[in-house]
Amino acid sequence: MRSLILAVCMLLSVSSRSIAEQPACKTIPWERIEGINASDFKSDFLARVAAILEKVPSYGRCTESVAACLRKKQHYATAGRLARDILMLVISQAEEEKIVKWVDARRRMAHPEKLHSINIEGLTPLGNKAAKVTIVEFSDFQCPYCAKIWPMLEEIARERKDKVRLFFKQFPIKGHPRALAASKACVAADKFGKFWDYCGKLFESQRDLSDKKFIELAEQCGIDKTKFTEEMNQTAVLNRIADEKMEGLRIRIQGTPTIFINGKEVILEPTVSMIKDRIQEELDILAGKD
C-alpha cells in the first residue's frame, strides 16, 4: 500500500512538473478565445500574452487569473472576452499597467458598485419593448460626438432589436445655445409618433438648428407645421426636458454622450465593438454564462 501511495505521488509530481515546464504559450487554450487563431502569432509574442493572462484576474463567476479560468472545463465567457482584449492590447504595444487598468474598467462596467435606476416610463424605445438589455443615452444635439454616437447606437438597436431596446434622454448643455431648442423640437416630434425619425434628422442637420430648420424637418416627417410649433411651446415639453436633465445631474453625468447599459455606465470609449461586446456580456450575465 505504501509503495502504491509513493508511486501515485511520484506520478503527480512528474505531471505537475511537466505542466510547469511547458512554454507559457502552450499552457493557454487559445482555441477558447473567440476570433483568435494562435497560429497567426509567433511563440514569443504568445508567451508575453500568456504571462499577462496568468497574472491578471478575471471577474464574474470565475475570479482566478484569466489563464486559470480559460483552462477550466466549464466555459467562462468573461475569461475569453478578457483574453481577447489583452491580446489585442499587447498587439497595440500597450504597457502592462494600461492593460490592468483596462481590465479593471471592464470589470467596473459589468459589475459596478452601484446600479443606476433610470426612469424610462412613458418614453418611446427603439427595439423590443421587452428586451433584456436596455440602453439609455443622455445626449445633446449640439455635441459633435453625440452626432457620431446616435447612428451607431441606432444601427446596433435595429440589428439586435430582439435583444436590445434603446432610449434617448435629453441633456442639453448650457454652453450650447441651440441645444435646448433642439431638445424641444425632438420631444415635440414624439407627440406625433416621429421621435426616432425626427431626432435623427436633428443630428444630421447639426450645423443648422434654426427654428426654420425645425419646421422643415417636421414637414419632412409628415408633421403639420402649425401643430408642431404649438407642441414645441407646450409647458409639458419643457418639463420633460427639465426632468431628464435633472435626472442626469442626479446620477452625476459629467458630459455628453453618457451611455448606460442595464443601469451600468459605459466608462470606456463607446465604439461599435465595445457596445456590442457589452450587450453580449449583459446577456451572458443574465444567462449565468459569464
C-alpha positions, 0 to 999 in steps of 0.5 A: 500500500505504501509503495502504491501511495509513493508511486501515485505521488511520484506520478503527480509530481512528474505531471505537475512538473511537466505542466510547469515546464511547458512554454507559457504559450502552450499552457493557454487554450487559445482555441477558447478565445473567440476570433483568435487563431494562435497560429497567426502569432509567433511563440514569443509574442504568445508567451508575453500574452500568456504571462499577462493572462496568468497574472491578471484576474478575471471577474464574474463567476470565475475570479482566478487569473484569466489563464486559470479560468480559460483552462477550466472545463466549464466555459467562462465567457468573461475569461475569453472576452478578457483574453481577447482584449489583452491580446489585442492590447499587447498587439497595440504595444500597450504597457502592462499597467494600461492593460490592468487598468483596462481590465479593471474598467471592464470589470467596473462596467459589468459589475459596478458598485452601484446600479443606476435606476433610470426612469424610462416610463412613458418614453418611446424605445427603439427595439423590443419593448421587452428586451433584456438589455436596455440602453439609455443615452443622455445626449445633446444635439449640439455635441459633435460626438453625440452626432457620431454616437446616435447612428451607431447606437441606432444601427446596433438597436435595429440589428439586435432589436430582439435583444436590445431596446434603446432610449434617448434622454435629453441633456442639453448643455448650457454652453450650447445655445441651440441645444435646448431648442433642439431638445424641444423640437425632438420631444415635440416630434414624439407627440406625433409618433416621429421621435426616432425619425425626427431626432435623427434628422436633428443630428444630421442637420447639426450645423443648422438648428434654426427654428426654420430648420425645425419646421422643415424637418417636421414637414419632412416627417409628415408633421403639420407645421402649425401643430408642431410649433404649438407642441414645441411651446407646450409647458409639458415639453419643457418639463420633460426636458427639465426632468431628464436633465435633472435626472442626469445631474442626479446620477452625476453625468459629467458630459455628453454622450453618457451611455448606460447599459442595464443601469451600468455606465459605459466608462470606456470609449463607446465604439461599435465593438465595445457596445456590442461586446457589452450587450453580449456580456449583459446577456451572458450575465443574465444567462449565468454564462459569464 
